[in-house]
Amino acid sequence: MTRDRIYEYFIEKDNNCAEAMLRALNDEYCLGILDDSVKLVGGFGGGMGCGALCGGCSAISYRLIHERAHATPELKPAVAAFAEEFVERFGSDACCELVKTYKKEDTRCLDMICMAADIADACFERIISEEREQSK
């Protein structure tokens, strides 16, 4: 499960929430995202929305898009489902709101990011299941 990888990236390797989520999902689902490319989501861990949500959306995008987003009809529903489940679970997608409830002195937002990883895992499982159905 992705949550098992979050601790390593977020706490041990001091990645921000967006980087940790993207790296963990990359590992879990063998996405093939290069380490250097993770820099692209680094800015989303600085309070613009929620970095864990942005990292998850980025991983879903990388998994689904072959050429470009507009040519990927399954992208919007997959990302929307992830975002909706995220907001339903946490009550917001705004970092400034989430930290009030979930940030701890010693582990920062680790618990919340792990729960977000569970939501991302469910989304990836749906994507994989749909891909299997289409290939039949």
N, C-alpha and C positions, 0 to 999 in steps of 0.2 A: 504494500500500500504506500501511496505517496507520502502520507503523514509520517511514516517511518524515516523518510529521507529529509524532511523539513528541518529537524533538529540539527543535523549535520551542517546544512547550508546556512540556516538562519542564526544558530548559536555558535557552533564550532568554527565556521568559516566566515562569520560576520557579514553575510549577504543581507541586503534589505529584503522586505517581504516580497516584492515583485521578482527580484532575482532568485530568491529561495524557492518560490513557487514554480517559476519557469524551469529552473535547474532540476528540481525534484520530479516534475512531470516529464521532463525530457528523459531523465533516467528511467523512470517507471515505465514509460511507453515507448522507449527507444526511438525518440523523434528524430535524432540526428542533428539537433541544434548545436552549432559550434560554440565553444566557450566564449569566444570573442563577440558573438552575436547577442549574448545575454546582456551586454552593455546597453542594447536598445531599450530595455525595460527599466534600466536603473533609475531613471528620473521619476518613474511612477511610484517608487518607494519613498518619495519625499513629501507625501501629503496630498498629491493630486488624485482624488478619488481614493480607492483602496488599492495598494500595490499587489496584494494577494489576488484580488479580483482581476487586475490588469495582467498579471503574470499568467493566471489561468486562461483568460481570454486569448492571450498571445499564444499559449500552447495549443489551444483548440484551433486557432487560426492556422498555425503551422501544420497541424495534423490534416486539416481539411482542404486548405487552399493548394491547388496544383499550379495555377497560373496567376490568378488575381481574384480578389474577393468578389467582385461583381459577376464573375463567371462560376461562382460556387454557391448554388442555391441552398445547400444544406448548412452553410455557415451561419447565417442570421438566426435561424431557429436554435441552433446548438449554443451559440454565444448568449442568446436571449434567455434560454433555459438556465444556463449557468448563472447569469446575472440575477435572474428572478429568484432562483433558489437561494442565492447568496443573500439578497436583501430580505427575503422571507425569514431566513435563519437569524440574521444579525440586526435587522431593523433599519439598516442604512448601508450605503456604499461609500460614505464619506469618512475618510480617515479621521478627520477632526471629531467626528461623533463616535466612531468605533473605539478610539483610544481611551475615551472616557470610561468605557465599560471593560475593555479587554486588555489594556496595557498594564503590565506589571513591572515593577522596578528591576527584578532580576532576569526575567525572560522576555521582556518587552511584549510583543503580541503573539508569542509562540502558540498559545492555546487556540487563539482565533484562526491563525494561519493553518494549523492542523485540522481544524473543523472545516475550513474552506477547502483544504486538500481533499477531504472526504466528499465534499460536494463535487469537486472537479473529477474525482475518481468515478463517481456515479455518472457524470456527463460523458466521460471517456468510455465507460462501459456501454452506454447507450449508442455512442458513435460506432464502436466496434461491432455491436450487435446489428446495427443497421447496415454496416458494410458487409457483414456476413450474409444477411438476408438478401441484399442486392446482388451478391455474387452467386447466389443459387440459381 
